[in-house]
Amino acid sequence: MDWTALFLSLELAAWTVAILLPVSVLAGRFLAVRSFRGKGLAEALVMLPLVLPPTVFGFYMLLAFGRNAPLGAFWQDMFGHQLVFSFEGLVLASVLFNLPFAIQPAQRGFEAIPVALREAASCCGMSPWRALWRVELPLAWPGVMTAMVLTFAHTLGEFGIVLMVGGSIPGETRTIAIAIYDRVQAFDDHSAGIMAASLVAISLATITLTYALSARVGRRLS
């Protein structure tokens, strides 16, 4: 087991979930309740990383994060090191790549809330933010939780985008998926099998816990 790579993957997944949690709530609700010109295009852009090959998405991220790109140059000037082949670059790429996993389930959760409940909250004098926190979010929470679990599990298994943007720097960008690939290339099937089984166990435990919590929330609200 490459413990350093495993902990790095867990840290990457945790940062991705932490950043995308508020994004999924706000963007998911906005897309669920608002109608505007170009909404279909906005939803298509959100879903684009889901259908693009990770190497294609990683290629464009590599160009955007490079030293000659505005974002890459800004990061270099601000922090003194390049964004590509760094953990920060992996986090940013992972956040962008996981947008469909984070936003779409949350959007479906908010879409399932009856319009009458929002109107009732408004008639009771609730501000939009209080109605979101006290009324809508508890009802949409199973969708939001599903979004976060999908994001976490998907981040653990990311390979193409990680390899393109971060490479395989031990302790910095070498995640568990890259470590498994390296072990397979070295014909070390035993180590690769242990790490692969660990990923399966972590993902299965996470999904099982999510279903249990979602069912508990559903019983509490019913």
N, C-alpha and C positions, 0 to 999 in steps of 0.2 A: 504493500500500500504506500502510495506517495502521499503522505499526510499533508505536506506543504501544499501540493496541488489541490487536495480536497478542501482544505481550509480556505484556500484562495477562491475556489469556486463557490463555497458557501458565503464568503464575504462579498463576492461579486453579485450573487443572487440576492443577498440581503440589501445591499445598496440599491440594486435595481428595483426591488419591491418597495423600498422606502421612498424612492423618488417617484415611482409610478402610482403609488396609492392615491395621493391627492389628484394627480393628473387623471386617473381613471374615474374618480368621483366627479370632478368638475367637467371634464370633456364628455364622459358618458352621459351625464344628466343633460348637458347642453344639446348633444345630438339627439337625445331622446325626446326632449320637450320643445325644442325650437325648430321652426320651419323657415328656411332662408334659401335664397337663390345660390345654387352651387353646393347644396348639402350633399348631393350624390357624389360630387367630385371630392368633397372633404372626406366622406366616408371611404371612398376609393383610395385616397392617399393614406388614410390610416391603415387600411388593409393591405397596402402595397408590399410591405415587408413580408407578409405571409406567403405571397406567391412568387416573390423574387428569389432566385437562388442565393444562398448566403454569401457565396463568393462574389456575386455581382454587387450585392449590397455592401459587402466588405470592401470591394474595389472603390466604390464611390466614397465610402467613409475614409478610406486610406487617402484619397485625393483631398477630401475636405479637411482632414486632420494634418496634412502635410505642412512642412515649414513654409512652402510657397503659397499656401492658401490663407485667406484672411483669418479664419478661425485658428489654424495652426500657428500662424505668425503671432497672433494675439496671445495665445497660450504660452508660446516661447518667451515673449517679452514679459509677461506677467509673472511666470513661475520659474523661468530659467531652464526649462527642459521641454522637449518636444512632446506632443500629445500622442503621436503614434508610438507603438511599442512601449506603452506605459499602462499602469492599472487604471488611471483616470480616463484614458482613451477607451479602455475596455468598458468601463462603466457607461460612458456616454454612448458608445456604439450599442451596448446591450439595451439601454433605455430606448433608443430609437428603434431597434430591431424588435423589441417586445411590445411596441405600441398596440398592435392589433390584439394581442393576448390580454392586455390590460384594459383596453377601452371597450371592446365589443361586448364581453360578458356584463360589464357594468352598465353599458347602454341598454342591453336587454333587460337587466334588472329594473332600471328606472322606467323603461317602457311598459313594464307589467303593472305599474302603479296606476290605479284608476284616476282619471282626471278629476273626478268629484272630490277626491281626498285633497288634492292640491287647492281646489277652489274652496273647500271647507276650511283649510288652514288659513287661506287668505282672508276669508270672511271672519275668522276668529281674531284677526288682527296680527297674526304672526308675520314677522318680516321674512323675506325670501330665505335668508341664511338660517333663521331659527326653524322655519318649516323644513328646510333641507336636513338640518341636524336632528330635529325631534320627530318628524313624520316620514320623510322620504327615505333617508338613509337607513333606518332600521328595516324598512320593507325591502329595500334594494340590497341589503347587506349580503344575502347569499350570492347574488351576482357579483358583487364587489369582491367577496372572499374567493369565489371561483376564479376571478381575474387574477388575483394575487397568487393563488396556487399555481395556475398555469404559467404565470410569469416566472415564479420561483423555479418550477420544474424545468421549464424550457431553458432558463438561463444556465442551470446545471449541465444541461446536455449540449450547449452551444459549442460548435466546432469550427465551421467555416468562417464565421464572422470573427471569432477569437483569433484564429490563425492568421487571417488577413490583416487585422488591425493591431494585434498584440504580438504575434509571433509565438515563440516558445522560450521565454526567458524565465529560468527557475526562480521562484519566489516573487516574481513580478507579474508575469502574464501567462505562465504555464498552468492552465487549469487542468482539472481531472480528465476532461475529454481529450485534451492534447496529450496528457500523460498516458492515457490508454492507447492512443494512436502510436506514440513512441514505443511503448512496450510491445505492441503488435509488430511494429517494424523491426524490432530487435528479436523477434521470435520468442518473447517471454510471455507465453500464453497464460502461465500461472498468475503472474502479477496483473496482467490485463484482465483476467477473469475475476480476480478479487476486487479490483477497482470497479469493474462493470457491475458486479453483483451489489456492491455498496451503493452505487447510483440507483439501481433498481429498488433496493430496500428503502433508501431515503425518499425517493419519489413516491413509492407505494404508501409509505407511512404518512407522508404529507397529504396525499390525496384522501386517504382514509380518515385522517383527522379532520380534514375540511368537510367531508360528507357528514361526519358526526356532529360537528359544530353547526353546520347549516341546518341539519334536522332539529337540533336543539333550539336554534333561533326560530325555526318555523313553528315548533310546538309552542314556544313562548308567545308568538304573535297571534296564533290561532285562538 
